[in-house]
Amino acid sequence: MELPNPLYAFVTETEVRPTKAQGRYFYYMGLRTPVGDLKGIMWDAPQEGVDNNPAFPKLAEILSITDFKDDRDQYGSIKVSNGGFVRKTKEDLPEKVQWIAEPPKASAEDMEWAKKIIGDKHLWSHRKYRTFIKRCLEHHGKKLMLSPAATGVHHTYQGGLFVHTAEVLELCKAQVAATPPKYGFVNTDVLYAAAILHDIGKVDTYKINEIGIAESLTNERLVGHMFFAMNLIKTIGEELEIENEWLLEVMHCIASHHGSIEWGSYKDCQSIEAGILSRVDYISSRNGMMEKRLQEYIQRESVDEEFKIYGDNYFSSTGIQGYIHQKVIEKNQEPEEE
């Protein structure tokens, strides 16, 4: 894929980094562009004082980059020449690319759908479990609906955690609905509670920063969101006098929902409910990453023959091509704002 010139970009991340050879530094930039998120570098950055140096872009600035080298195949980044960009305002950008300067967030339709899925009163076999879930959700208030689900992988926008949670719950319900009666040993109260609460700890370990970018806090690296979720479950469960065995089964699902210790879980899956949860969580995160990539292709009105999701190779299947084609038609048929 050839990059457009000029390349319009919103700066989402900046850092002065040293090279392997001592005495030389480069300026790293995260760039949100009409063709997707890119990594940019500028050579010969000063070790100190870059914040006051107008030769280097600053966080949240909008750029029109005209002098760059596409080194994505070799180094995974583009090299921006010194003086190779011009600062712009959002109004300076072509209308169809102004979205790069807007903080990403879940649509109103997605949020309403998620509220309906998560708030379904018919999920539970007993009122006490519904009360338990309600108390857990109320603990964080509106923060739950504002948090991202991740920083650079899936559902990385405001409201992403709430949407991802609803997707996981809906996938769990679909799995149960497709299960023959002879496999009726799945405890749906455990499964659905774990689906709703599996990532609730991210409210404490992730945030949307002042320019609308998802960030992880220090406690995600030091402790992890699973701990905060399990601590909330234990605290609220004991306050409501929920049976300890049930709470432990829900907490085990939380502790193992990444699938294995190798992938970041505290424990390997040791229950059927934990196994289902880990797999549907994977599906939702994979779908979220795919949707993010396809949105970039919709903006470009073209799709690459091959691309990667989580490092795995994908090809442009007929399904993907048809999806892009239809979305481009819908985009071009939207009436322009007066």
N, C-alpha and C positions, 0 to 999 in steps of 0.2 A: 504494500500500500504506500503510495507516494503522498507525502505530507503536503498540505496546501501552503502557498506562500502568497500573502503573509499568513503566518500561523498565529491565530488569536489564542491567548492563554490567560487564565486566572491563577495567580500564584497562591498555592495552598500550603507550601512548606518551604523553608529555607534553612540552610546550615553551611557553615564553613567546615570543610573536611580536609584532612591531610592526605597526601598521596603516600604510597609506600616508600618513595624516595624522600628523604628528609629535606626540609627547607622549601617545599612547594605545597601550596594549598589550592583547592578548587571550591567553587561555590555550587552547592547542590540546591536544586529547586524542584518541588512538586508542582506540576502544571495541569490544570484542568482545561482541556481544549475541545473543540468540536469533534475531534476524531478520537477522543478518549483521554484518560489520564496518562501523562507522559512524565518521564524523568529528564530534567535538563541540567547541564553543567556549564559553568564558565570557568576558564582557567585563570591562574595568576590572581587569585583572591587574596586580600590581605588577611593575616591571621587575626588581627584586631581592627576595630573601627569600621567594619563593613556596613554597620547600620547607618552610619553617617556618610557613606560613600554613594553618590548618585549613579555611579557606573554600574551598580548591581541592583536588581529588582528587589522589592521589599514584599513582605507578606501582604496578601490581599490586593496587590496591585494588578491591574489589567494591562496586558502587553500585546503589542503587534510586533511579532518577531519576523524579521525579513532576512537576516543573515545567520543561517544555522546549517549544521551538518548533521545528517541523519545517520547516527551510529547505533541505531537500535539493534540491528542484527549482530553487531560485534560487541557492543558494550551495554546494550539495553537502555540507551539514553540518546538524547540529542545534544550536540555541542553548540552553544550559543556564542557567537562572536562578541567580543567587547564592542559596545556601540551598535550591536546588531538588533536592537529593539527600540520601540517607541512606546512610552506610557500612554494609555488611553482611558477614557471614562466609559462607563457602560453605554451611554448615549452615542458614543463615537462608533460603537461596533455595529456591523450589519444586524438588522433586526433578528434574523434567523439564528444568530449565534449569541445573542445577548444572554441566553440562559446560562452560559458558563459562569457569569458573575452573580448568579442567584444561588443562595444556599439550598441544597437539595433537601426535600422533605416528602413524606408520604402524601399521596393525594387524599383529598377529603373522602373520596369514594372508598379507597383502601382502608382508611381509618374507621369509617362507618361499618364496613364489612367486618373488620377485626373486632369491633365492639360487639357486634351481633354474635359472632362465633364464640368469643370468650365469655360473654354474658349469658349463654344458653342455660337456663335453669333446669332443663330436662336431661342434663348430662349425668346427674348424680343419683345414686340409689338411696341416699339418705340425706336429709336436710343438713346434718352436721358437716358433711363434706362441702356442701355449697357455702355454708357459713364460713368454714375454714378458708376456702379460696377467696371469698369476698374480703375477709379480714387481711389476708396476705396482700391482695391487690390494693386495698385501701391504705396499707402501710406506707406506700410510696406516693400515693396521690397521683397528681398529673405527671410527675416525673417519668412514670412508666411509659406514658404515651409520647414523651419527648425524646427518649433515649435512642441512640443507635444500637444495632445488634453487634456491630464490629467496626473496625477502623478501615481496613483496606480489602476486605474479602466480600462480604455480603450484607445487604440491608444496612449500608453505612450512612444512612441519612436520618434526619429527625423523624421519629416515629417508626424507624426501622425495626426496633425491638418489638414493638406491639404487633406490627404486621407479621414479622417472623414467628412470633408466639402463636398467633391465630393460624398461620399456615401449618405449623407443626401439629396443633390440636386438630385441625381439619383432616390432616393426613392420617393421624392416629384413629380418628373416627371412621375414615374410609377403610382403613385396614381392618378394624373390628367389624364393620358392616359386610366386608367381603369374606369374613371367616365363617366356615361351615359350623353348624351347631356343635359338632363333636369336639371343636376346639374352644369350647366355652369356658376354659380355665383362665382366660385373661381377666385380671381384675381391672375393670374399666375405671373404677374410682381411683386406683393408684395411677393408671396410665394417663388419664386425663388431667389429674392434679399435677403429675410430673411434667406433662406437656406444657401446661400453663406456667409452671414455676421453674422450668429447667434453666432459663436464662435470666430470671428476675434479679439475680445478684449483679447483673451488669448495670443496673441503675446506680449501684454504688461504685462501679469500677470503670465506667465509660461516661463520656459527656460529649455534647456538641459545643465546640468552642465559639468564641466571639465572631468568627467569620464563617460559621456554619459547617465546620469540618469536624468529623468524628475523631475523638482522641481517647486513648486509654490512660487511666490514672495509674499512679505508682502502685496502688494496692492490687491492681489486676496482675501485675508482674510478681509482686511479693506474696500475695495470698491467693488471688483468683476468684472469679465470680461464683464458682460452685460453692465455695465456703460460705459466702454471704447468703446464697439461696438456701443452703441447708440450715444455717443458723436461724434464718427467718422461719423456716418450716418448723423447726424444733420449738422455737419460742412461742409462736402463735398456736401450734398444736398442743403444747402443754397448758397454755392459758385456757384453751377450749376443752381440755381434757379428752383430746382425741387419743385413741388407743395407740400405744407406743409401737406395736408391731407394724401397723399401717404407716405410721410416720417414717419408720426405718426403711420400709419398702420404697416409699416415695423418695427419700433421701438417697437411697442406693441408685435409683434411676438418675437423679441429678449427678451423683458422683461418677457415673459411668457413661454419660450421654455422648461423650466424644468417641465412644466405641472401644477404646483401649487406652492403656496407660501411655503407650507410645504416641498417641495423638492428643495427649493432654488430659485424659481422664484421671481421676483419683483412683478409680477401681475399674477392672474389667467387668463387662456385663455378666451378671449371674442370675438374671431373672428374665422371663419372657417379656415382661413389660419394659425392662431396661433395654432389651434387644430391639424391640419395636421402636422405642423412642430414639435410640441412637441412629437408627437407619432413616427414620423420617426427618430427623433433624439434619442429617446429611443431605437428604433430597431437597429440603427447603433452602438450605444454604447454597447448594449447587444451583438450584433454580434462580435464587436471588443474584448470584454471580453472573449467570447466563443472561438474565433480564437486564442487568446493568450493561453488559457488553452489547446486547442487541439494541438498547436505547442509543448507544453511540453510533451503531450502524444505521439506525433510522434517521438520525440527524444528518449523517453523511449521504444517505440514500443509496448506499451500496454496502456489500458485505464481503469480507475477505474469504478466500477459498479455504483457508485453514486458520485456526486461532487456538489459544490455550485457555482452559479454565482450571484453576488449582494446579497448573503445571501439566495437565493432561491435554493431549492433542484432540481437537474437534475439527470436523469438516463441515462445510456449509451444506447441510442436508436439505432435501426438498421441503421439509417442514420449516426449517429456518428461513429458507429463501422465500417461501410463501408468506411467512409471518412478516418479514421485512417488507415485502412487496405490498401487502395489505395495509400495514401501518404507514408506509410512505404515502399511499393513496389517501388515507384518512387525514394525514397531516396536511397534505396539499389542498384538501377540500375544506379545511377549517376556515371560516370567515375571518378576515383580518379585523383587528380591533380598530375602531374609529378614533 
